Amino acid sequence: MINDATDMSFQSPVVQIALDVTEIDEALRLAELSVKAGADWLEAGTPLIVAQGYRAIGKLAEAFPGIPVLADYKTMDGGGRNVHITREQGGRLMTVCGNAADETIQAATRASAETGVWVVIDTIGVKDQVARVRQCVEWGAQAIYLHYGFDQHQADDTKDANQWVAQVKDAVDVPIGIGCFGCESAELGVKLGADIFCVGHPLISADDPLDQLQRFVGTVKQH
């Protein structure tokens, strides 16, 4: 094990950078820029894990031992197994889809209690956000990630994850994260009371990603 997952602590607001690339070297380069910009958490993005496997989580945790690494599996099955893999690789958080089977989420939260790895519920595609989030928190999920996905945004860019923040915050007492598309959505999320602000593209693919990441971190922290 590279890091001790049981040393997780939380203080809002948290900036999480999604390393949604497919090469480990590129992820490490962007992670270094993210930390320099002031990011709090690093995310081994779904494309990175799909392309490189769970060793990508370990590479990030080894390179940045003081920064929590989240494994964004978007787990739909094998919830407990993915928690244990995250722990073995030194990650401190992992995602499970809110639309996964009840048994998958429950398996993940049981494994969370054994390992200290946080289970973050990703609500992409969930129809009744409040009801499902309440269930997941009752089962032991430590955080919620309100996720209006890329494909959804392509189809209707008038919406983002902020549409659910107020009602979900009223329903549960755990950190609420949002997927952001830039500084504007982050600023609104701060005003609504979100706790975790996740962004990847287009910031990490910008001509000057450090500048864009610094602007994003500044927006979250200064508001």
N, C-alpha and C positions, 0 to 999 in steps of 0.2 A: 504494500500500500504506500502511496506517495504522500498523500495528505490525510489528516485526520478529519473525516467528515463530521464528527460529533462536535467540532468547535464552531459550528454555524451560529452566528448571531445576526440580528437584523436591526437596521436603523434606516428609516425612510428619509429621503428618497434614495433609491438604488438605480444606477444606470447599468444596464446589461447590453453588451454588444454581441450581436448574433454573427458569428463567423460562418456565414453561409457561402463558403467556397468549397472546392473539392480537393485541394492539395494542402498537405500539412504544412509545408514550408510557407505557403501563402497565408495560411491561418495564423502561424506563429508571427509572421511579419505584421499582420493586421492587429494581432493581439498586443504586440509591443506598442503599436501606435495608440491602441485603445487605452492601455494602461497609462501611457504618457498623457493622454487627453483627460484622464481622471475617471475612467470607467471603474465600477465597483465589482462587477461580475463579468466573466467571459463565458460565452455560449459556444460549445461545440455544436454547430448547426446541423440540421438534418442532412443537407447535401454532403457535408464533411463526413458525417458518420456513415452515410450510405456508400460514399466513395472509398473511405479509408478504414472503416470498421471502428470498433471501440478503442483501438490503440490511439486514435486521435485525441480522445479524452485524456488519456495518460500523458501524452506529449504536452498538452496544454498545462495540465496540473503540475508536471515536472518543471516546465519552463517558468511558471508563475506560481510558486508555492504559497504566496500570500494572498492570492486572488481566488475566490470560489469559482469553480468551473461547473457549469450546468450542461448536462447531456440532453440534447433535444431530440430524443428518439421519436417523440409523438407516439408513444407506446399504445398499441391496440390489443396486444396479447403478451403473455409472459411478463406481467408487471413485477412480480417479485424477483425474477431472474435479472431484469434490467436494473433494478435497484442494487442488487449484489454486484453486478458488473461495474456499475458506477463507483461503488465503494472500492472495489479492487483496483480501479484505475485512478483513484484519488479525486474523483469528482464529488461534489457536495450536494448537487441537486439534479433531478431528472424530471422529464415531463411524461405525463400520461394523458391521453386524449379523454376529455369528458364524455365522449360518445363511446368509449370502450365499454365492454361488459362490466357489470357491477363487480363480478368476481375478479376481474383484472385489476380494477382500482383497489379493491380490498386486499388483494395479494400484494400490491405495491405498498400500501400503507402498513401492512403487517411487517414487511421487510424493512420499511423505513424505521419502525420502532426498534428493530433489531440492530440496524446499522447506523442510524443517525442521518442518513441521506434524506434530504427533503424531497417530498413528492409535490410537484407543481402540476396542477390540473390545467391543461390547455383546452379552452372551450371552443375551438374552431368547429363550426358546423352545428353546435348545440342549439336546439330550437328554444328551449326554456332555460335560459341561462341561470336564473335565480334558483329554480327548483333543483337543477343538477348540481350547482355549486354547493347548495346547502347539504345535499346528500354526501358529496365528496368530503366536505369539511367534517361532517359527523363521523365519517369513516377514518379520519385522521390526516387528510391532506393539509400540508403546511402553508400553501400559497396557491393563488389562482392567477392564471394568465388569460386575460380576455383577448381573444384573437380573432380579428377580422382579417381573413387571409388575403394573400396576393391575388388569387383568382377572383375572390369576391370584390376586391378593390378595383380590379381591371373591369369587372362588369358594372360596378357602381362606385365611383370614387367620391361620392358625396357623403359617404359614411366611413367610420373607422371604429376602433374598439371603445372609444369614449362613450358611445351610445349606451353602454351597459354599466359604466362605472358607478353611478349614483345608486342604482337599484341593488347592485351586487354588494356594495359597501354597506348598505343598510341591512343586508341579509346575513352577512358573516363577519367574523372578527379575525380575519387573517390578512396578510399582505395581498394587495390586489395589483397585478401587473397589467400593462397594456402594450400591445404591439404598436409602434409608432412608424409613420412614414416620413417623418422629418420633425423639425423644430416646432412647427405650428401645432401638430397633434400632441406633441409633448407638453407644450405650454398649456393647452386646454386640459390635458390630463392632470397636470399639477393643480390647476384651479378646481378640478372636480374631486381631488383627493386621492388620486392613484398613488401607489407606493413604489412600483417597479416600472421602469421605462426601458423597453427593449427596442433596439433598432439595429438594422444590418444594412442591406441595400435600401436606398441608393447611396448612403453615406460611405460605406466601405469601398464602393466602386467609383467614387468620385476621383477627379483628377488630383485633388489634394485631400486625401481622406483624413489626415491629421487635423487640418483646419475645420473640416465639416464635423468631425467627432468632438473637437473642442467647443464648437458652437452649440452642439447638441447637449453636451454635459453642462455647459454654462446655462443654457435655457432651463434645464431641470433644476440645477442647484441654486440658481439665483432667484428663482420664483418660489 
